[in-house]
Amino acid sequence: MAEQVKMVNGNGAPGTIVNGSAVNGHVPTKAKELSAPNGEVSHEPPDGGTRAWLVMVGAFLCNGVLFGVINTYSVVYLTLRKQLQDAGDDEASSKAALVGSLTIGTTFLLSPVSGILTDKIGLRRTTLCGGVLTCGGMFLSSFFTDNVTALYFTYGIMFGLGAALAYTPSLAILGHYFKKYLGLVSGVVTAGSSVFTAIMPILLEKLVAKTGLATSFRVLSVISSFVIFCALLYKPLQPPPPPPRVKPGRSRFNTMMRSFINFDNWKKKKYIIWALSIPIALFGYFVPYVHMGKFVEDSFPGEEKNLPVMCIGITSGLGRLLFGYIADLPRVNRVLLQQMSFVLIGTMTMCLPATGSFPLLLAIALAMGLFDGCFISLLGPIAYDICGPRGATQAIGFLLGLCSIPLTVGPPIAGRLYDHTGSYMIPFVLAGIPPLFGASTMFLIRCVKDDAPATPETVLKDPTHQPLAQTAWDSENPADARNGKLNGHIREERRATLASSESLTAENN
């Protein structure tokens, strides 16, 4: 329960500190059962309702559109590679692969920016900016289909930036509306990319064959505009993280950085290990998505080259639903589930070159998709488990940012190795090693303990806070900010955030 402590503002009116802490200048007079043990106010997600299900549908479509485009790049890759080869380019494979790698690499590299912007301007506005960039980037790409250098910017960087701004909020918003069913809902939302990945390769291949890349990119631009409409559904229920405490001797730059970045996440040893293990495991993750079409052409001529990617997409969606449900069961270790998925993904990637028949290749692709879905669906829930609702947005964003380098360099390296060897034996074997190593390092999470959360007594020792001019909560809930209302049922009053320990003690007594 909230500890009631008097605080005097500039007018001498009393306020309330929840567990000894004012939250972004919002001082709730009644916190009921929603105050967290670390001094923050946490609002119980509704776990249902019309708005919650609409948010889930919007996040589902957002994930589907963004990663449907990214994961079906192999169709564009083949056409672009052929154009470069016809132009006499000796590095056609690596250059064509770099466009798709830049897309997913930028999506993850700039995800920390998305996490910071989400805390500053809100989930809705951040997603809206992302939708405009994805739509605009794909539309501009339609004018540069013969210029691979321009595509590096329009298709790779611009679309990737938009995807970064839209993807992180689509995962973070779920924790505002769901708790008991967070794993299952995360599985449903991330299954959106699987559904679109299963459908789009066939449609995009026919579209490219009939109309060419330019018209295909314009159609993808229209599809990308759906992200803009999804953004309108996102309304946060959790207020933003509390401002940083002002400490003597802290530089202005340090204080400014702390007002943007949630450094509490980086004090958690479990998060640090998890955030470093995932990127290690992902060095070879995107290689099969980019090179599977060419691998089928070389190894099984005459077979449908996009069918394995479609199989991965279908079972990945099933895996997200299945393991999302399993992750919500009592006494289930979500981190251990993710480790298991990496071990199996790495092993099956190394087995791809040894497949002697196309049906066996499809069987491996189906199994890879199942455990790919397990890995993806657990990102959001594990972030909430380790960092809590206040730190989850930036925890997801910075994790995805760390993943950008391995996801970007993996496919081009595999393409270069293929150009030199003429075989996918070495590229696929090497791509399977990092997931095994990353899964091994995640065992360290069990060996460390994070510091205990702050208690009301420790917070009272240093009650001074650095106020923020305006928060994302105020931006997206202007009526609540004007009326002093929080989450529809908790009244708030704005009080001064600067007060001495003596005045707090005196008022309490």
JOHU-V579782 format. One record per run of one state. SS is the DSSP state (2 for helix, 1 for strand, 0 for the rest). FROM is the first residue (numbers start at 1). TO is the last residue. If there is no record, write none. Layout:
ss = {SS:SS}
from = {FROM:FROM}
to = {TO:TO}
This chain:
ss = {0:1:0:1:0:1:0:1:0:1:0:1:0:1:0:1:0:2:0:2:0:2:0:2:0:2:0:2:0:2:0:2:0:2:0:2:0:1:0:2:0:2:0:2:0:2:0:2:0:2:0:2:0:2:0:2:0:1:0:2:0:2:0:1:0:1:0:2:0}
from = {1:8:9:14:15:18:19:21:22:23:24:26:29:35:36:41:42:50:72:73:87:92:110:111:122:123:142:148:173:174:178:182:212:213:225:226:232:245:246:252:261:265:268:269:285:287:300:307:328:334:355:358:422:425:448:456:462:465:466:472:477:478:484:485:487:490:495:501:509}
to = {7:8:13:14:17:18:20:21:22:23:25:28:34:35:40:41:49:71:72:86:91:109:110:121:122:141:147:172:173:177:181:211:212:224:225:231:244:245:251:260:264:267:268:284:286:299:306:327:333:354:357:421:424:447:455:461:464:465:471:476:477:483:484:486:489:494:500:508:509}
